[in-house]
Amino acid sequence: MRKKKEGKAPREGKGPGGRFTEYTPLSMSREKILAEISVAELKDVGVKAPKAPPQEKKGVDKTK
């Protein structure tokens, strides 16, 4: 167990890691962006859908 050092002020927390402190505002509303994404043909550009979770095996005793 560490002891607190006496006479030192508590350290201030650092900001978020990374180089960017600002971001560029979006040119259109989030709703329009999400609507466009929902109708996009993602398979055409090589984006794959996430895999389905594995199904439970029948006959496996889970009570143990």
QUITAHU-V856153 format. One record per residue. N is the residue number from 1. RES is the residue in three letters. PHI is phi in radians with two decimals (999 if undefined). PSI is psi in radians with two decimals (999 if undefined). OMEGA is omega as a letter, one per 40 degrees, with the letter a starting at -180 (none if undefined). Layout:
n res phi psi omega
N RES PHI PSI OMEGA
N RES PHI PSI OMEGA
This chain:
n res phi psi omega
1 MET 999 2.31 a
2 ARG -1.49 2.53 i
3 LYS -1.65 2.56 i
4 LYS -1.28 2.38 i
5 LYS -1.39 2.30 a
6 GLU -1.50 2.59 i
7 GLY 1.55 -0.14 i
8 LYS -1.81 2.45 i
9 ALA -1.34 2.61 i
10 PRO -1.12 2.52 a
11 ARG -1.33 2.54 i
12 GLU -1.39 2.48 i
13 GLY -1.26 2.54 i
14 LYS -1.38 2.77 i
15 GLY -1.28 -3.06 i
16 PRO -1.10 2.51 i
17 GLY -1.18 2.67 i
18 GLY 2.10 3.03 a
19 ARG -1.63 -0.31 a
20 PHE -1.72 2.15 i
21 THR -1.86 -0.22 i
22 GLU -2.36 2.88 i
23 TYR -2.38 2.78 i
24 THR -1.43 2.27 i
25 PRO -1.09 2.66 i
26 LEU -1.23 2.60 a
27 SER -1.52 -0.21 i
28 MET -2.48 2.95 a
29 SER -1.21 2.69 i
30 ARG -1.06 -0.63 a
31 GLU -1.06 -0.75 i
32 LYS -1.16 -0.69 i
33 ILE -1.12 -0.80 a
34 LEU -1.15 -0.63 i
35 ALA -1.13 -0.70 i
36 GLU -1.17 -0.69 i
37 ILE -1.13 -0.68 a
38 SER -1.15 -0.46 a
39 VAL -1.78 -0.01 a
40 ALA -1.21 2.56 i
41 GLU -1.52 1.51 a
42 LEU -1.24 -0.49 i
43 LYS -1.16 -0.53 a
44 ASP -1.15 -0.49 a
45 VAL -1.78 0.11 i
46 GLY 1.60 0.22 i
47 VAL -1.55 2.21 a
48 LYS -1.72 2.57 i
49 ALA -1.26 2.64 i
50 PRO -1.15 2.63 i
51 LYS -1.24 2.56 i
52 ALA -1.26 2.59 i
53 PRO -1.14 2.63 a
54 PRO -1.10 2.47 i
55 GLN -1.38 2.65 i
56 GLU -1.22 2.46 i
57 LYS -1.40 2.35 i
58 LYS -1.33 2.51 i
59 GLY 1.52 0.08 i
60 VAL -1.63 2.23 a
61 ASP -1.45 1.95 a
62 LYS -1.71 0.14 a
63 THR -1.44 -0.14 a
64 LYS -1.61 999 none
